[in-house]
């Protein structure tokens, strides 16, 4: 069972290496610019998620709390058009999260996403320092962000 679990996690791991993060230059659903250059100086958590993902639904409130005092950018993939994603966020009380809708999947491809949720923690220079897939804890994310800020 452990071997199967580890194999699935290995397959789900994004196919992108630590180092320079692929560029993101979009607008959030709220109309704000979401360029990685705007997040320089402090660690940034990038979360790829989908509306249909049950684990993502569990994780999103944790990410929302983290976003109150940390830099967070979320990217919705395979979740419908902007209106559908915005409606989901409002229903779940998550409409304060900065969300880019990657409806065509270009950003997901750039980051090598194979499964969601997938998280990338960047340091203040835009370097990927940590990659995490699946369910994780808020304190674990905070610890990784703290470490990326050192």
N, C-alpha and C positions, 0 to 999 in steps of 0.2 A: 504494500500500500504506500509506504514512504517513497519507494522508487517511482511509482506512478505519479504521486504528487510532485516530486521533484522534477520529473520529466515534463509534466504539464507546465510547471512554473518556468522551466528553462525554455520551452517552446514559446510561451507567452512573452518572454523578455523581449523588449524592443531591439531591433537590429540596428542600433546606433551605438557608437562607442563613446566613452567618456572623452571630454575635450570640448571643442567648439560646438555650441548648440546650433542646429540649423536655424536660419533666420525665420522670424515671424514678423510680418508687416501687414496687419489687417485692422479692422475696426471691430470693437466688441458690439454685442447686441444693443448696448446702451449708447453706441455712437462714439465711444472713446477710442483713441488710437491704442493699438496693442502691438508695439514694436519692442523687441527685446532691448534695444538701445535705451528705451525709457525706464527700464528696470535696473540699470547698472548701479553699482555701489552697494547694494544689499542683496542677500540671497533671494532667489525667486523659485517658487514652486509652480511647475506647469503640470496640470492634471488633464489627461485625455480621458473622456468619459462618454457614455451613451445613455440616452433616456431609457432604453429597454434593459439596461444592465442592472440586475438586482444588487450586486455588490456596490456598484456606483451609487445607487440610491441610499445605501447604508453609509457610505463614505462621504457623501456630499455635505451633510450637516457638520461633520468634523472639519472639512475643508472650509466651510463657511465661517466657523469659529476661528480657525487659523487666519483667515483673510482679514480679520478685524485688526490684527497688529503685525502681520507679515505680508510680504508681496506674494500675491497668488494670481495666476492666470489660468483659466480653465478653457478647455477646447472640447466642444461637443462634436462627436462624429456619428454618422449614420443615425441621426436623430430627427430628421425632417428639415423643413425650411425654417427660416428665422422665426416666423410666427409660431410654429409648433414648439420650437425650443423655448421661446419666451413664455409661452403658455405653461409649459411644464415647470419652468423656474418659478413662475408666480404661484402655481398650485402648491409647490413644495416650500414656498417661502424662501427661495434662494435667489431672488431677483437682484440682490445686492452684489452677487458674485460677478466679477468680470468674465464674460463668456464670449468666445469667438466660435461661430458656427462653421465648422469645416465640413459642410454638406457634401462637397465633392471628394473629400478625403485627401487633398493634396498635402496638408500639414501632417496628417497621420502617416502618409507614405514617407515624407521627409524624415520623420522621427522613427520609422520602422515599426510602427504599432501593429501588433498581431492580436492583441486582446486588451480589454479594458477592465478595470481602471489601470492606467499606466501613468506613473509620476516621474518627473525629472526635477531634480533640485540643482539649480545653477548657482554658482558663486557670483560675487559682485562684478566679475569681469565677463560674465556670459559663458563660463565653462561648465559643462555638465559634470557635477561631482558625484551625484547619486542617481540611480535608476531603481524604481520599485514598481512591482506589479501586484495587483490584488489588494486585498484588505490590509490596511495598516492602521496604526494608532496615531492619534493626534500628538501624543508626547513623543512618539518615534519620529514623526515628521519634524516636530520642533527641534529635536536633538540633531537631526541631520541638517536642518537649516542653520542651526547654531554652528555646527562643525564647518559647514560650507562658508560661513562668514568669518572664520578664523584666518 
